[in-house]
Amino acid sequence: MTIGQKIKKLRTDKGLTQKELADHLHVTFQTVSKWENGENEPDLTTVRQLAQFFNCSLEYLINEDENYAPKEVVKEVPVVKETIVRHEYEKHVCAYCHKEIPENQLVAEDITRRERHGRMHKTVTIGQTYYHKDCLEKVKAQRAKEAAQEKARRASHSKKIAFGWSIAGGMVALISTLLILLLTPSLQESVNPGISILISVLVSYGIFAAIYCILTGSYIADLFEWSVTSTIKFPGLIFSWDLDGIAWLIGMKILFAVLGFLGGVAMFALGVALSAILGMVSFPFVLIHNAHHDYDDALF
């Protein structure tokens, strides 16, 4: 049997039309018809794709001995990364303009997908798409444009969230600080209204800058994360297995829980204070960095 006859037999056994097989291989159905009628033969790369698709060996398709039987199943078929020259009579359809591609204009692009192997991810080539050279350049330009638009959209979204939460946090800090300074009797006597307003503005700016720097992924975010995730480690307890010992153990566990909570609150307050102080100084530089890098480091 010729390779064309084998292709026809494998295709009909699988219940496929010439067009369905052609679509899978990204060629025209006329090309498949020429293979099956013996007017043309597929190139080596296409034969490999046929072997993989029909789950038969490469030798089975190539060998014209009628008594030859397939001896192995192809598990994985390497695909050429880029192909420009094809068989003299073979035609492919451009995936962009859907027209047949002459030999001197044919280029191929890999179709890939990401597969997970344990903890590792690997990019695997599963086929090829064919283009005119000019059409492929148009496709690449369109993809670059879409990527730039998506990047700009994400940057705008990140910017709105960062400034929105920062302004809200700053306003809450401003109002809270003013109320504390102006309504607390002891503070009213020691701090005049002008100083109260100045302190409130500084606190408000510090909280605004801290929230902005944290949400945009600057070094202050790492500092704040360290402060809020730090825990106090207490020593192990040795007690006796009697009523007094168990009561003492329960009392110490409660004490440790209270101390741990108070320690967590203190570390959180320390993180806020440090973030606010550093944010007041770092905010202009972080703002310039984000403007130049389109908020690539944002946490959302």
N, C-alpha and C positions, 0 to 999 in steps of 0.2 A: 504493500500500500504506500502511496505517496503521502507526503506530509499534508497535502491538501485534502486527500481522502480521509486521513486520520482526523483532521480538524473537523470535517463535516460529520464524521461518525461521532466524535466526542460531543459536538454541538447538538446533534439530534438526540443523542442519548440523554443529554441534560435538558432537552425540551426547549432549546433556545432558538430564536430566529437569527438570521444573519445580522439584522440591525441591532438586536440585543447584545450579541457578542461584540459587534463593532463599537457600540457605545461603551462597553466595559474597557475596551482597548484604546478608546479615543481615536478610532479610525472610521472611515466610511464603510457602509455595507457593501459598496462596490469592491472595496479592497478585499473584504472577506470572501466575496463571490469569486474574485480572481484567484485567491488562494485555493479555494475548493475546486475550481475548474482547471487548475494547473497552469493558468496563465501567468502567475507570479508566485513568489514565495516570500514569507515573512523574514525579516532580518533576525539575527541571533537574539537581540534584546527582546523582540516581540515573541520569539519562540519560548524564551524563558518565562515571559508573562503568561503565555498559553499553558505551559507546563504547570505553573503555579495555580492558574485558574481552574484547570481541569484535574488538578491533583494527580498528575502522572509524571513520569520521569522525562528528562530532556532527551535521553537516548531513544525513548520510545517514539517520540515525534520525528527525530532525525533519521533513524534507521528505517530503510525501506524494505527490509526483509519481512516478508509476510508472516514468517513463523516466529518473529521476534516478539516476546511478551515483556511487558513492563516489569522491572525488577526492584524498583525503589520508588518511593513517594517523595516528592520535593517538599521539604518543610519550609525552607526560607530561600528566596531567590534574590540575589543581589541585583540592584537596579542601577544603571548608569546614571551618574549625577547630571550630566548634560550631554545631549546628543544633537549635532547639527546635520551631519550627513546621514541620509537614509538610503534604502534600496532605490535603485534607479527608477523603478516604476511605481513605487509605493506612495500613496497620498495620505495625508492626515488632515483633520478638520481643526481649524483654529478655534480655541475655546472662547476667544473674544469676539471675533467677527463672524464665526461659523462658516468660513469659506475654506476651500481646499488650499493646502499650503504647498507651493513649489519647493523642490529640493533645496535650492540655494537660500530660501527664506525660513527654513524650518529650525526652530529651537524648542527644547523641551525643558519643562520645569518640574521638579520633584513634588509629588503629593506626599506629605508627611503627617504623622500623628505622634503624640507623646504617649508612651506606655510606661507604666510603673513596674519596676522589678525590685521588690523588697522596699528599701528606703530610697532607691535611686530611680530617677526618671531618665528615659532614653527616647530620643527622637528616631522613629523608624520610617523609612521610605516605603510607601505602599503602592506607588504607581507614578505615572507621569501625565502632565497636561501639555498639549502642544499649542504653539503660537507662531504667528509670523513674527519676525524680529521686531518690526515696528509696533505690532500689537502688544508684545511683551513689555516694551518700554512704556507704552501707554498704561498697561496694567500696573507696572511698578510705580509710575507717577501717581496713579489714582490711589494706590495703597498708601504711598507716602503722604498724600493729601489727607486721606482719611485718618491716618495715624496722628498727623499734626492737629487735625480738628478734635480728635478724641483727647489728645494731650491738653489742648487749650480748654476743652470742656471740663476735664478733671481739675485743671488748675483753677478755673473759675469757681468750681464747686468747693474745692478746698479753701480757697480764699474767703468765700462767703461764710463758710462754717467757722473758720478760725476767727474772723473779725466779729461775726455774730455772737459767738460765745464769749469772746474777750470783752466786747462792749457791754454785754449783759452782766458779766462778772464784775467789771469795773464800776458799773452803775450801782450794783448791789453793795459793793464795798464802800462807795462814796456815801450813799444814803445811810448805811449802817454806822459808819465812822462818825458822820455828822450827828446822828441821833445820840450816839454814846457820849460824844464830847459836849454837846450842847444841852443834853437833858440830865446828865449826871451832876448832882449838886456839888460834889467835891471837886469835879473837874471844871465846873463853871467858875469857881473862885480862883483856880490856879492857872487856867488857860483862857486867854481872851478870844473872842469870836474870830478875829483875823487869823490867829495861829491855828484855831480849830479847822477853819476852812482849808488852810494850807496843808495841814496834816491829812485831812480827808482827801484832798486832791492827790497827794503823794501816794497814799495807800491805794487809792483808786487806780492810779497809773501803774503802780507795782503789780496789782492783781491783774489788770488788763494785759500788761506785758508778759506776766508769768503764764497766763492761760494761752496767749498767742504763741509763745515760744514752745510751750509743751505740746500744743496741738499740731504745730508744724514740724515736730520731730527734731528740734535742736538739742544741744547737750543738756539743756535744762530739763528736758523730758526724762533723760537718764537719771539725773540727780533726784528729781521728784519721785520717780519709780523706786529708786533705792530707799528713799526715806519712808515711803508708805508701805514697802514690803519688808522692811527690817523688823525683826522680832527679837524679843528678849528671851534668852535661854536661862531657865532656872535649874538649879542643881537637883539631883535625884534625892528622894526622901527615904529615910530608913525609919521604920516604925515597928512596934510590937503588935502581935496578933491578939490584942485584947480590946476591950471597949474603949479604954482611954487612948490607946494607940490609934485605933480607927477614927475616933473623934478628932484627934490631933491631925491625922492625915487629911480628913475632909476640910478642917479649918484651914490648913496650909494650902490645899488646892484652891479653895475659894479666895484666899489672900493672893495667891499667884495669879489667878484669873483677873482679879481686880487690878493688880499691879501691871499685868500684861496689857489690859485695856487702857489704863492710864498711860503706859509707855507708848502704846500705839497712837493714842491721841497726841502725845507730846511729839512723837516723830513726825506725825502728819503736820502739826503746827510748825515744826522746824522746817519741814520740806516746803511748806507754803511760804514761810518767811524767807528762806534762802532763795527760792524761785523768784519771789517778788523783788528782792534786792538785786539779784543777778539779772533778772529780766529788765529792770529799769535801765541798766547799762547796755545790755545786749540787744534790746529790741530793735534799734535802728539797723544794726549789722545783720540780724536775722531777717529783717524785712527786706533789705537789699539782696541778701542771698536767695530768698524765696522768689523775689522778682526776676532774678537772673536764671533761676533753675526751675521756674514754673511749678513750684511747690511739690517737687519730686519726693521730698522727705516727709510729707504730711502723713499723719497717722491714720487717715481715713480715705 
